[in-house]
Amino acid sequence: MNQQKLTNPFYALLSLPSTAMGFALCVQISALSWILSTKYNLSIEHVGLVWLAGPLAGLLAQPIVGLISDKVWFWGGRRRPFILIGGVTASLMLLALPFLSELSEWSGIQILWTAIVVALTLDLAINVGFNPTRSIIADLTPEGEARTKGFTWMQTISGMFGVLAYVIGAVFGNYALIYFGVVLVLLFNVVPAFFLKEPRELGAVAAHDAPTEPTTGHGKTNLPRLLHIYLAHAFTWLGVQTMFVFMFAYAQQALFPGVADLDDGQKTSLGQVIAISFLIMNIVGFVLPVAVLQPLAKKIGLVRTHTLCIFIMAAGYAGIIFFGQTSTALYALMAVVGIGWAAVVSLPFAIMSDSVDKARMGTFMGIFNLSVVIPQIIVSVLIGKMIGGAADKSITFIVCAISLAISAVLWALLKEDKAEPGEIATGGAGH
């Protein structure tokens, strides 16, 4: 690993902290609802309340930590302390998931509140780590091709391990996924801290780079267009989060009709079906951005490409309502959903970034995160109660389909920015 020469091992090492945070999020998505409903017998409404911890944490944590980490220096870095704190805490909270009953008995706190505390701490840890793990890539790479390569490596390695998370869950079960995640998240956050050296002054690494554009950092913010993007993206996440949180409720009823209480074998089978479903979705989401979406965006534009993918995602959700009553059909339709997911994790930031003052990118990225966390709150508080009270759990994907259809219409109404180069951002989906 040679940081000064920007070798491939350096780029790989630089990608590990972000990969760790993404992996922790994958474990949470794959296992949290499943373990709360099958091991701890929490109701759908209570599962929704536990998931509420995440968006509440993300509402403030990412923009605040991003702002603070620009200005402080301790433990030999400005990003390193938050990466270490977030990584170690996230690892411990993942380890706590299989032991919520024991923690509840030890603390004397009801299992619901114990689950909420653990989930909230896990989400805070992930949110504390996410911004610094992305920011450090920009800190340690020069502007231009080198920085693009840094984020491309991040996307590639993070995507590979995200797929691995669902493979582990599908083949070995969610408990194996949780324990593997504990070790990976800890190592991938702690080890790079001993090898990556941060510059004391921001921009010092990029000072020798010869940019191809003026680097004043200023540009006019197109606020109406920006608000339109936020609203369209919010409806996307309203549907996506509904899928993440309540997929288990639909899958249980669809795959085990008439069975109120699953036996241990059925619970394991349900967990594996959910893991395989998300695995397929993420494989498509991992492969398409560079292989398909980027070339397509160069031909028809970022906005048109994203709009098309969101329409396809809405159609995939509608297909699950009518045809997703077998595991095979569910897997096939989740592949269709994955086309939209590929766009969600790669295109919106590229579209948004061309509409803001570059000198205030951190601020607008924090605001952009609100278009993710506010829908997550709505899902936990309102949609969870609606799904919990419905006899037919296909309402889960009715909500998904309607939300994505509205989002697609809003994206279709957004004019293509002529300045957009058709390049895909590689910073991920946010949390």
N, C-alpha and C positions, 0 to 999 in steps of 0.2 A: 504494500500500500504506500503510495507516494502522493501526498496531498499537493505539493507544489507542482508536480508534473501532471496532475489530474489524470492519473492512471485509472484503468477500469476497476481494479480492486478498491481504489479510493471511492469511486462512484457507487460501487456495491455497498461499501461500509456506510457511506453517507445516506443510503436509502433505508438502512435497517431501522432507525427509530420510527420513521413514518410507517414502515411496514408493520412494526410491532403494534402501533396504535390502531392501524387498520385491522390487524388480526384480532385484537381484543374486541373490536366492534363486531367482527364476523362471529366470534364466539358468542357474544351477547345476542346477536340476531338469531343465531341458530339454536341456542340452548336456553335462553332465559325464560321465554314463555313456556317452553316444553317442560322445564324442570319445575317451574312454579305451579303448573297445572297438574302434572303427573305425580311428582314426589310430595309436594306440599299441599296439593288439593285446593289451591286458591281458585276462586271463581273468575270468570272472564272479566267482570268489572274490577276485581282486585288486581288482576294481571295488568289491566290498563292503568291502574293507579301506580303500580310499581314502575311501569314504563314512563310515567309522567316525570319521573326523576331526571331522565335524560335531557329532555328539552329544557327543563328548568335550569339544569346545570349549564347547558350550552347557550342559554339566553344571554348570560353575562360572561361566562368563563373565557370563551375564545377571544372575543374582542378585547377584554380587559388584559388577559395574559399576553396577547399579541402586542398591545400597547406598552405594557410594563417591560416585556422582554426586549423591547427596542432601547430601553433607557437604563437598565441596571447592569451590574457586572459583579458576580461573585461565584465562588467555586471554579474560577478559571474560565468563565464564559457568561454570556447573556442568555443563550438558549439552553446550554447544558443543565443548569439547575432545574429548569422546568421539565426537561426531558427525563431527568433522573427521578424527580419527585413523581411525575405522572406515571412513568413506567413501573416503578416499584409499587406504588399504590394500586395501580390497575392489576398488577400480577397478584397482589394479596387479595383483592376483592374477587378476582376470578376464582382463587382458591377457596374463598368463603362460600361460593354458591352451593356446593354439595353439602355444606355443613350449617345451613341456616337454622335447622331444628336445634342443633346443639348450641349454636350462638343464642337462639331465642331462650332456651332453657337456662343457659349460663347467665344471660343478662336480665332475665325476667321480663323481657319485652315480647309482645305478641309477634307471631311469625310474620304477619303482614308488615308490621312496622320494621321488623328486622330486615325483611326483604327490601323494603323501601330504602332503609339506611345504606345497605350494601350496594343496591343499584345506584343510588344517588352518588355514593363515594366513587363507584366505578366510573360513572359518567363524568364526574368532576375530574377524575384522573385522566380519562381519555381526552376531555376537552382542554385540560391544562397542557397536555402533551402535544395535541394536534398542531396548533399554530407554530410552536417552536420547531417541531420536526420538519415542517415545510419551509419555515423561514431560514433554517440553518443551511438548506441547500442553496438558497439565493446568497447567503452570507459568504459561503466558501467557494463559489464558482463565479468566474467573470461573466459579464453580460454577453449575450450572443449565443453562439453555437454551444459553448461549454455549459452554459446554464440550461439551455434546452436539453442537452444531453443528461444533465443532472436530474431534471424532472422526468425525462423519458425513462431513465433507469429506475427512478422511484416508482413510476407507474407499472413498469414491467415486473419488478421484484415484488411490489405490494400486491399486484394482481395475481402473480403466481402463488403467493402464500395465502391469499384470500380464497383461491380455488382449492388449495391444499386443506384449508380449514373445513370446507364442506365435504371433501373427500374423506377426511378423518371421521367426521360426524356420520357420514353415510356408511362407511365400512366398519368402523370400530365403535361407534356410538358417541353420544354427546358427552358422557363422562370422560372418555379418552380425549375428546376434543378440549374439554375444559382443562385437564391436567397438562396436556401438551401446550395449551395456550399460556398457562402459568409460567412454564419454563421459557418458552420462546419470547414472550413479552418482556420478561426480566432480562434475559441475555441480550436481546436486540436493542434494548435501551441502555443497559449498563456498559457493555463492551465498547461501543463506539466512543463513549466518553473518555476512554483512556488513549485514544488514537487520533481523534479529530481536534485540531487546534483552531479555536475561533479568533478572528481578528478583533483587536481592542476597539477599532473604529469601524463602524459600518461603512461599507463601500470601499474599504481598503483593498480588498481582493480584486475588485473590478476596475480599479483606478487605471491599470495599464491597458485595459481592453479598448479596442477601437470600435465604438458602436457604429452601426450603419445608419442610425437616426440621431437627430438632436436629442440630448439627454437632459433637457431642462426639468423633466419630471412634471411638467404642468400641461394641462389640457382642459378644455371645457367639459364640464359634467352635463350630460343630457339627462336632466332629472325626470322629465315625463317618460322618456324611453326606459330609464332605469326602474322606475316604479312599475311600469308595464311588465318588465322582465321579472321583477320580484313577485308580482301577483301571479304571473303564469307559472313560475317555478313553485310557488306555494301550493297551487292546486295539484301539481305533479306530486309533491311530497305528501299531500293529504292522502292520495291514493296509495303511494308507495309505503308510507308508514302504516296504513291500515293493513296492508298485506303482511308486513313484517310482524306486527303485533298479534294479529288475529288469524293468520294462516292456519294455526293449529286447530282453531275452533271449526273452521270450514272443513279441513282435512279429516278431522275426527268423525264428523257427521257424514261426510261424503264417502269415506272409506269403510266406516263401521256403522252403517245405518241401523238404528234401533238399539244400539248398545250404549247404555247410559254410563256404565262403569267399566272401563277397560281393564283387562288383566295385565300382568307384567309384560307378557309377550306382545300384546297389542300396543301397549305404551311404547315399548322399544321400537316396534314396527312403525308407529306413527312418527316417532322422532327421526327415524331413518328416512322415511318418505319426505318429511319436511327438509331434512338435510340435503337429500338428493335434488329436490326441487330447487333449492337455493344454489346448489352446486351448478346445476345446468344453467340457471339464470346468470350466474357469475362467470361461467366459462364463456358464454356468448358475450357478456359485458366486457370481458377481458380481451377477447380476440378482435372484436369488431372496430373499436375506435381507430386504431392505426391502419388496419387492413382494409376497412371498408368506408368508415365514416369520414376520415380525413380526405381520401380521394374524392368522395362524393361531395363533400363540403366545398372543395376547390372548384367543382363544376357548377353546383347550384346554389352555394352559399351556406353559411352556418345555420342561419335561422330556418331556411327551408328544410335542410337536412334534419335539424332537431324536431321541427314540426312533424315531419313524416314519421320519425321514430316514435314520437309520443302518440300519434294516431295508431300506429301499429301496436303499441303497448296497451292502449285502450281496447283495441280489438282482441288482444290476447286475454285481457281480463274478462271481457264479455264471453269469450270462448270457454273460459273456466266455469262460468255460471251454467252454461248449457251442456258442456261435454266433459267437465273435470271430475267425474265420479269414479274414475279408476286411476290408479297410480300412473299407468302408461300415458293416458290422456293428459293427466296433470303435468307430467314431465315434458311432453311435447308442447303444451301451451305455455309452460314456463320458459321454454326456449324462445317462443315468440315474445313473451314479456321481456326477455333478456335483450332484445333489440332496442327497446326503449331504455332499458337500464344502461346499456352501453352509451347511449346519448346523455342520460342524466348524469353519469359520472365523468363526462368528458367535455361536453359542449357548452353548458350554460355559463361557466366562468369565462370562457373565451368570448362569448357574446357580451357578457356584462362588462368585461374589462375594457372594451373599446368605447364604453359610454361614460367613463369616469375620468376625473382628474387623477393622473398617475401619481401625483404627490400625496394623494389621500387614499391610495389603494387599500391600505390596511383598514381604514375606517369603513370604506364601502364593502370590503370583504366581511367585516363584522356585521354590518347591516344585512348583507346578503345571507348570512347565516340565519337571520331571523325568518327568512322565507322557508327555512327548513324546520326550525324549532317551534314556531308558532303553530304550523299544521300538526306537529307532533303532540303539542298540548291539546289541541282540539280533538285529536284521535283518542287520547287517553281520557279526557274529561267527558266528551260528548258522544263520540262514536262508539266507545267501549260500552257505555250504558245501553246504547241502541242495539248493538250486536248481542250483548248479554241478555237482553230481554226478548230477542227475536227467536221464534221457534225454528225458523229456517236460516241456518248460518250462511247460506249463499248470499245473504245481504252483505257479507264482508266484501265480496268481489263486485257486487252491484255498486257499492260505494267507490271501490277502486276504479271501475269502468267509467262511472259518471265523472269522477274527479279528473281522470286523465283525459276524457273527452273535452271537458271544459278547458283544461290546460292546453290541449292541442288547438282549440279554437283561438284562445288568447295568443298562443305563439304564431298562429297563422295570420293574425291581425297585426303582428309586429313587422315593421318594414325592415328589409335587409339593410344593414349598414354598409355603405359602399367601401368604407375603410377597412372592413373586416377582411383579413387575409385568407380565411378558410383554414386556419391552423387550430388544432385542438389543444386546449390547456390540459395539463396532466396533473393537476393538483388534487383530484379526487372529488368526492361528493360532498364533503363536509359532514357535520354532525349536529 
